[in-house]
Amino acid sequence: MTLSEFRSTLKETLHDVYSKNELDQLAKSLLMSRLQLDSTAYLLASESTLSDEVLAQLKSDIHRLSIHEPLQYVLGSTSFYGLEIQCSPAALIPRPETEELVDWVLSEVQLASCSVIDLGTGTACIPLAIKAQRPLWHVSAIDVSQDALALARSNALSLNLDVHVEAADLLKDFSDLVFKDTFDVVVSNPPYIPHTDATSMLPNVLNHEPHIALFVADSDPLLFYRRIVAFCEQYLNIDGYVFVEIHEDLSVETLQLFHDAGFTNIKLRKDLQGKSRMIKAQRVSL
């Protein structure tokens, strides 16, 4: 079977699962990854014959995609802010909106020396991207999931980036944290989706990504933002900044939470799709 023939088979098999545009990009990403081709080589390889070994792998990939497993989990990695980040169901798949959050941190914080912590790090894509761009900064991360922590540490090791990763539960008392220092920047993409939103979510997210990293109780959708504020009150330096990703439908309430907690210079930012998705706030002396 040639690459072109396999591409046709993939689109025929998955046409009920993905749109035409999605299938074009999915086929390209899958084949480029499995055959280790760049864009130019991919265009020139249409009539190349696939080996039995590669074909067997691709057929397995199609099956996994047919049950809505995300391509990033099938391939085991994704690109994030120029880094190849390992992915698994232990953590959320890094998304373009979160690249925008990283970009905001890097553009706003112009310190030669800076201490940063990511709360609920998952794959560690946020702290790793920051460390790659600011190698002199001291970068740390916490997560409650041991599986996510293992993935985060594996990513740090494979990328040879010095990010300090620790186990910690934001919903518990902070007395067990091992941090001896405070931080200039706190960043987080916490769980913020109320369970009632699950009915409108795509199956590739709902059935495969970790619910612990997605959902909060309908009765308390700002739970993690209150805990982030509590963390900042103990560990964020005066004049330090907190950057968070938010639920677009709860932007007003989340802004008010930071205002009521005494933060200043609070800004709401929209993502490239025009959705209210990020907040920056500064801690000041009360």
KESE-847069 format. One line per field, with one value per residue (C-alpha): residue number from 1; residue in three letters; x negated, y negated, z. Coordinates in Angstrom, 1 decimal, decimal comma. Layout:
% residues N
k: [NUM|...]
r: [ala|...]
east: [X|...]
north: [Y|...]
up: [Z|...]
***
This chain:
% residues 286
k: [1|2|3|4|5|6|7|8|9|10|11|12|13|14|15|16|17|18|19|20|21|22|23|24|25|26|27|28|29|30|31|32|33|34|35|36|37|38|39|40|41|42|43|44|45|46|47|48|49|50|51|52|53|54|55|56|57|58|59|60|61|62|63|64|65|66|67|68|69|70|71|72|73|74|75|76|77|78|79|80|81|82|83|84|85|86|87|88|89|90|91|92|93|94|95|96|97|98|99|100|101|102|103|104|105|106|107|108|109|110|111|112|113|114|115|116|117|118|119|120|121|122|123|124|125|126|127|128|129|130|131|132|133|134|135|136|137|138|139|140|141|142|143|144|145|146|147|148|149|150|151|152|153|154|155|156|157|158|159|160|161|162|163|164|165|166|167|168|169|170|171|172|173|174|175|176|177|178|179|180|181|182|183|184|185|186|187|188|189|190|191|192|193|194|195|196|197|198|199|200|201|202|203|204|205|206|207|208|209|210|211|212|213|214|215|216|217|218|219|220|221|222|223|224|225|226|227|228|229|230|231|232|233|234|235|236|237|238|239|240|241|242|243|244|245|246|247|248|249|250|251|252|253|254|255|256|257|258|259|260|261|262|263|264|265|266|267|268|269|270|271|272|273|274|275|276|277|278|279|280|281|282|283|284|285|286]
r: [met|thr|leu|ser|glu|phe|arg|ser|thr|leu|lys|glu|thr|leu|his|asp|val|tyr|ser|lys|asn|glu|leu|asp|gln|leu|ala|lys|ser|leu|leu|met|ser|arg|leu|gln|leu|asp|ser|thr|ala|tyr|leu|leu|ala|ser|glu|ser|thr|leu|ser|asp|glu|val|leu|ala|gln|leu|lys|ser|asp|ile|his|arg|leu|ser|ile|his|glu|pro|leu|gln|tyr|val|leu|gly|ser|thr|ser|phe|tyr|gly|leu|glu|ile|gln|cys|ser|pro|ala|ala|leu|ile|pro|arg|pro|glu|thr|glu|glu|leu|val|asp|trp|val|leu|ser|glu|val|gln|leu|ala|ser|cys|ser|val|ile|asp|leu|gly|thr|gly|thr|ala|cys|ile|pro|leu|ala|ile|lys|ala|gln|arg|pro|leu|trp|his|val|ser|ala|ile|asp|val|ser|gln|asp|ala|leu|ala|leu|ala|arg|ser|asn|ala|leu|ser|leu|asn|leu|asp|val|his|val|glu|ala|ala|asp|leu|leu|lys|asp|phe|ser|asp|leu|val|phe|lys|asp|thr|phe|asp|val|val|val|ser|asn|pro|pro|tyr|ile|pro|his|thr|asp|ala|thr|ser|met|leu|pro|asn|val|leu|asn|his|glu|pro|his|ile|ala|leu|phe|val|ala|asp|ser|asp|pro|leu|leu|phe|tyr|arg|arg|ile|val|ala|phe|cys|glu|gln|tyr|leu|asn|ile|asp|gly|tyr|val|phe|val|glu|ile|his|glu|asp|leu|ser|val|glu|thr|leu|gln|leu|phe|his|asp|ala|gly|phe|thr|asn|ile|lys|leu|arg|lys|asp|leu|gln|gly|lys|ser|arg|met|ile|lys|ala|gln|arg|val|ser|leu]
east: [0,0|-1,3|-1,2|1,5|3,6|3,3|4,3|7,5|8,2|7,7|10,2|12,8|12,5|12,7|15,1|17,8|15,5|13,7|14,5|12,8|10,4|9,6|8,9|6,5|4,4|4,7|3,5|0,6|-0,4|-0,1|-2,1|-4,8|-5,3|-5,3|-7,5|-9,6|-9,1|-9,2|-6,5|-8,4|-9,3|-5,7|-4,5|-7,0|-6,3|-2,7|-3,5|-6,1|-5,2|-4,7|-6,5|-4,5|-5,8|-4,8|-1,4|-0,6|-1,4|0,8|3,7|3,4|3,4|6,5|8,3|7,4|8,4|11,8|12,7|11,9|8,5|6,7|3,9|1,5|2,0|1,7|-1,6|-2,7|-3,8|-2,8|-4,6|-4,2|-6,0|-8,7|-9,2|-8,3|-6,2|-5,4|-1,7|0,3|3,8|2,0|2,3|4,2|2,9|1,1|3,2|2,5|4,4|1,9|-1,0|0,7|0,6|-3,2|-3,7|-2,0|-4,2|-7,3|-6,3|-5,1|-7,9|-11,2|-13,3|-16,9|-16,4|-13,0|-11,4|-8,3|-6,0|-3,3|-0,4|1,2|-1,5|-0,3|-2,9|-4,9|-4,5|-4,2|-7,3|-9,3|-8,4|-9,3|-12,6|-13,6|-13,1|-14,5|-17,3|-18,5|-15,1|-14,4|-11,3|-9,2|-6,0|-3,5|-0,8|1,4|1,2|-1,7|-1,2|-1,3|-4,4|-6,1|-5,2|-6,4|-9,7|-10,2|-9,6|-12,1|-14,7|-14,2|-14,4|-17,3|-15,6|-16,0|-12,5|-11,9|-8,8|-7,1|-3,9|-1,4|2,4|3,7|6,9|5,1|3,1|-0,2|-2,2|-3,6|-5,1|-8,9|-9,4|-11,7|-11,5|-8,7|-8,0|-8,0|-5,4|-2,7|-1,1|1,7|4,1|6,3|9,5|12,4|15,0|18,3|19,6|22,7|20,5|19,6|22,7|21,4|17,8|16,3|15,7|12,0|11,7|14,5|13,6|9,8|8,4|8,1|11,3|9,3|7,6|10,8|13,7|14,9|18,2|21,1|21,6|18,1|16,5|14,0|12,6|9,1|8,9|9,6|6,8|4,5|5,2|4,5|1,2|0,3|1,0|-1,6|-4,2|-3,9|-6,3|-4,9|-4,7|-4,8|-2,3|0,1|1,2|4,1|6,1|9,9|13,3|14,6|18,1|16,8|14,4|16,4|16,6|12,9|11,8|14,0|12,3|8,9|10,2|11,8|8,5|6,7|4,8|4,1|3,3|5,8|6,1|8,3|7,0|8,8|7,2|6,7|10,3|11,7|12,6|11,9|9,3|6,5|6,1|3,0|3,0|0,4|0,0|-0,6|-1,2|2,0]
north: [0,0|-3,5|-6,5|-8,0|-4,8|-4,7|-8,4|-7,6|-4,6|-6,7|-9,3|-6,7|-4,9|-8,1|-10,3|-9,8|-10,9|-13,9|-16,7|-16,9|-19,6|-17,7|-14,5|-16,3|-17,7|-14,4|-12,3|-14,7|-14,8|-11,0|-10,1|-12,7|-11,5|-7,7|-8,1|-10,8|-13,1|-16,9|-18,8|-18,7|-15,0|-14,3|-16,0|-14,1|-10,7|-10,1|-7,1|-5,6|-2,1|-1,6|1,3|4,0|2,8|-0,8|0,3|2,4|-0,6|-2,9|-0,5|-0,4|-4,1|-4,3|-2,0|-4,2|-7,3|-5,7|-5,5|-9,2|-8,8|-12,1|-12,1|-13,4|-10,3|-8,0|-9,6|-10,1|-13,7|-17,1|-20,4|-23,2|-26,5|-24,9|-21,9|-18,3|-17,4|-13,8|-13,2|-10,5|-10,1|-11,1|-14,7|-17,2|-17,7|-21,0|-23,5|-26,6|-28,8|-27,7|-28,8|-32,2|-32,1|-31,3|-34,1|-36,6|-35,6|-36,0|-39,3|-40,9|-39,7|-41,3|-40,2|-38,9|-36,8|-35,4|-32,5|-30,9|-28,1|-26,4|-25,0|-21,8|-21,3|-18,1|-17,5|-20,4|-22,2|-25,6|-25,6|-23,8|-26,4|-29,2|-27,6|-27,0|-30,7|-32,0|-29,6|-31,8|-31,7|-29,3|-27,3|-24,9|-23,0|-21,0|-18,5|-16,2|-13,2|-10,9|-9,8|-13,4|-14,1|-11,1|-12,5|-16,0|-14,7|-12,6|-15,6|-17,7|-15,0|-14,4|-18,1|-18,6|-21,5|-22,1|-22,4|-21,3|-19,2|-18,3|-16,5|-18,8|-19,1|-22,7|-21,7|-20,8|-22,8|-24,2|-23,3|-20,1|-21,9|-21,7|-25,1|-27,3|-30,3|-32,5|-33,2|-36,2|-34,6|-32,1|-30,5|-28,0|-26,3|-24,7|-22,6|-25,0|-23,2|-22,6|-19,0|-20,3|-21,4|-17,7|-17,2|-19,6|-18,3|-16,3|-12,6|-12,8|-15,1|-13,7|-10,0|-10,2|-13,2|-13,1|-14,4|-15,4|-18,0|-19,2|-19,3|-21,1|-20,9|-22,8|-24,4|-25,7|-26,4|-28,9|-26,5|-26,3|-30,0|-30,6|-28,1|-29,8|-33,1|-31,4|-30,0|-33,5|-35,0|-32,7|-32,2|-35,1|-38,0|-41,5|-43,0|-39,5|-38,4|-35,6|-34,4|-32,0|-30,4|-30,7|-29,6|-32,2|-32,1|-32,8|-35,7|-38,3|-36,2|-35,2|-38,9|-39,8|-37,1|-38,5|-42,1|-41,0|-39,4|-42,7|-42,1|-45,1|-45,7|-43,0|-42,4|-40,1|-38,9|-37,2|-34,3|-34,3|-33,0|-36,1|-34,2|-35,6|-33,0|-34,5|-36,8|-38,5|-40,1|-41,7|-41,2|-44,4|-45,2|-45,7]
up: [0,0|-0,9|1,3|-0,9|-0,7|3,1|3,3|1,4|3,6|6,7|5,5|4,5|7,9|10,0|8,0|10,6|13,4|12,0|9,6|6,2|7,3|10,5|8,5|6,1|9,1|11,0|8,1|7,5|11,2|11,7|8,6|9,0|12,6|11,9|8,7|10,2|7,3|7,1|5,1|1,8|2,1|2,9|-0,3|-2,4|-0,8|-1,9|-4,1|-1,7|-0,5|3,2|4,9|6,6|10,0|9,4|7,9|11,0|13,2|11,2|11,2|15,0|15,0|12,9|15,4|18,3|16,5|15,6|19,2|19,6|21,3|20,8|18,2|20,8|22,9|19,9|18,9|22,5|22,1|20,8|20,0|22,6|22,4|20,2|22,5|22,0|25,0|25,9|26,3|28,0|29,6|32,9|32,0|29,8|26,3|26,0|24,0|21,9|24,4|27,1|24,7|24,8|28,6|28,5|26,0|28,3|31,2|29,1|27,6|30,9|33,3|32,3|35,3|34,9|38,0|38,7|40,6|39,0|40,1|38,1|40,1|38,7|36,1|34,3|31,5|32,8|29,4|31,1|33,3|30,7|28,0|30,5|31,5|27,8|27,1|30,4|31,4|34,3|36,0|38,9|37,8|39,9|39,5|41,6|40,9|43,0|40,5|40,8|37,2|36,0|38,1|36,5|33,1|34,0|35,3|32,2|30,0|32,0|31,7|28,0|27,3|29,7|31,4|35,1|36,4|40,1|40,4|43,7|44,8|46,4|46,8|46,3|48,1|51,3|53,9|52,5|55,6|54,0|51,0|50,9|49,4|51,5|49,2|47,9|44,2|41,9|39,5|40,1|37,0|36,7|34,3|36,9|36,6|35,9|33,9|35,8|35,5|33,7|30,8|30,1|28,0|25,4|25,3|22,5|23,2|22,5|25,6|27,8|27,3|27,3|29,1|33,0|34,7|37,8|35,6|33,9|36,2|39,3|41,2|39,7|43,1|43,4|40,0|41,4|44,0|42,6|42,0|45,7|46,5|44,1|45,9|49,3|47,8|46,6|50,0|51,5|48,7|46,2|46,8|47,2|43,7|42,3|39,6|39,2|35,7|35,3|32,5|33,1|32,0|29,5|31,0|34,5|33,7|35,6|38,7|38,6|38,1|41,1|43,2|42,6|43,2|46,5|47,6|47,3|44,1|41,8|38,1|37,2|33,5|31,5|28,1|25,3|23,3|19,6|19,1|21,0|24,1|27,6|28,7|30,9|33,9|35,2|38,7|41,0|44,7|46,6|50,3|52,2]
***
